[in-house]
Amino acid sequence: MRGFTMRGGTAISTENLCRSCRSATIAKGHAVSEELVKCEQFGMLRYPIAECTDYVDKDRTSINAMRETAWVILPDKRTGDLGFVTPAMVRKMEEDGEIDPL
């Protein structure tokens, strides 16, 4: 749990976990109490969330996003030299049968 205080033996969260979750859309009004949170997993939420089993930190890159941006090192068939190719080039080479799917 991030920040919390104890009140009568019960942990009271001081932070809404949704604020840092990739699945949340948050709309804030002018008053501190005016906040709407819509979760892709659960829909509209009526209270701040302290823990969630489907939490995804929006500051962390997903594995799929990394695969879409990571360059790949492959040997040149003619020379054997190693070189970098983009994910788009890898897909094209896979489609053309030049390399086996990674």
Backbone torsions as a table, in degrees:
resi	resn	phi	psi	omega
1	MET	NA	142.1	-178.5
2	ARG	-74.1	-108.4	179.6
3	GLY	-93.4	135.6	177.5
4	PHE	-154.4	160.3	174.2
5	THR	-125.1	162.2	178.4
6	MET	-103.6	130.9	177.4
7	ARG	-134.8	109.3	179.1
8	GLY	62.1	34.0	179.3
9	GLY	82.9	1.7	179.7
10	THR	-114.1	132.1	178.0
11	ALA	-73.5	126.6	177.6
12	ILE	-111.4	116.3	-178.5
13	SER	-69.1	140.6	176.6
14	THR	-102.9	2.3	-177.0
15	GLU	-138.5	141.2	177.0
16	ASN	-87.6	115.5	-178.9
17	LEU	-57.0	-29.2	-177.8
18	CYS	-61.4	-26.1	-177.8
19	ARG	-61.5	-24.1	-180.0
20	SER	-114.7	16.5	-177.4
21	CYS	-100.3	135.8	179.3
22	ARG	-63.9	-26.5	-176.2
23	SER	-83.7	-4.3	-173.5
24	ALA	-100.8	141.6	167.9
25	THR	-116.5	124.3	-174.1
26	ILE	-120.9	128.8	175.1
27	ALA	-116.7	129.4	-178.4
28	LYS	-115.1	142.2	174.5
29	GLY	-93.8	-166.3	-179.3
30	HIS	-77.6	-34.5	178.7
31	ALA	-85.5	152.2	179.8
32	VAL	-57.9	-35.5	-176.9
33	SER	-78.6	-8.4	-177.7
34	GLU	-92.0	95.2	-180.0
35	GLU	-148.7	129.4	175.1
36	LEU	-112.9	134.5	178.4
37	VAL	-124.3	123.2	175.5
38	LYS	-114.0	125.7	-178.0
39	CYS	-105.6	133.9	177.3
40	GLU	-62.5	-27.3	-178.0
41	GLN	-86.5	-39.6	-169.9
42	PHE	-119.7	-6.4	-178.7
43	GLY	86.9	-150.3	-178.4
44	MET	-72.2	134.0	179.5
45	LEU	-108.5	137.7	-174.7
46	ARG	-96.6	-9.0	-176.5
47	TYR	-149.1	160.7	179.1
48	PRO	-63.1	141.9	-178.4
49	ILE	-101.5	130.0	179.8
50	ALA	-96.8	-35.3	179.3
51	GLU	-140.7	147.1	-179.4
52	CYS	-152.2	131.5	-179.8
53	THR	-75.1	-18.0	179.3
54	ASP	-104.1	17.2	-178.6
55	TYR	-63.6	133.3	175.7
56	VAL	-131.0	113.2	-178.3
57	ASP	-62.9	120.4	-176.6
58	LYS	-70.7	-13.7	177.8
59	ASP	-87.1	-5.8	177.7
60	ARG	-100.4	136.4	179.7
61	THR	-79.9	134.9	179.6
62	SER	-72.4	157.6	179.8
63	ILE	-62.2	-36.3	178.6
64	ASN	-66.0	-39.6	177.6
65	ALA	-65.1	-37.9	178.1
66	MET	-65.3	-40.0	178.8
67	ARG	-64.5	-32.4	-179.3
68	GLU	-76.3	-18.7	-176.5
69	THR	-114.6	-17.3	-175.8
70	ALA	-74.5	132.6	175.1
71	TRP	-80.3	152.6	-176.0
72	VAL	-115.9	141.9	176.2
73	ILE	-95.5	121.5	178.9
74	LEU	-132.2	148.7	175.5
75	PRO	-80.2	145.3	173.3
76	ASP	-77.1	127.3	-176.7
77	LYS	-62.0	-33.4	-176.7
78	ARG	-76.0	-46.3	-172.9
79	THR	-104.4	-21.4	-176.3
80	GLY	82.1	-3.2	178.3
81	ASP	-69.2	146.4	176.8
82	LEU	-86.5	146.0	177.2
83	GLY	-154.5	163.2	179.6
84	PHE	-92.2	140.1	174.1
85	VAL	-131.9	150.2	-179.5
86	THR	-77.5	161.6	176.2
87	PRO	-56.7	-36.8	178.7
88	ALA	-64.6	-40.1	178.2
89	MET	-65.5	-39.1	178.4
90	VAL	-62.1	-45.7	179.5
91	ARG	-60.0	-42.9	179.7
92	LYS	-63.3	-43.1	179.5
93	MET	-65.0	-36.8	176.5
94	GLU	-65.4	-44.5	179.4
95	GLU	-62.4	-37.9	-178.5
96	ASP	-81.6	-3.1	179.5
97	GLY	77.1	12.9	-179.7
98	GLU	-73.1	-31.4	178.0
99	ILE	-136.8	158.9	174.7
100	ASP	-76.5	148.6	178.2
101	PRO	-56.2	137.6	-179.7
102	LEU	-76.9	NA	NA
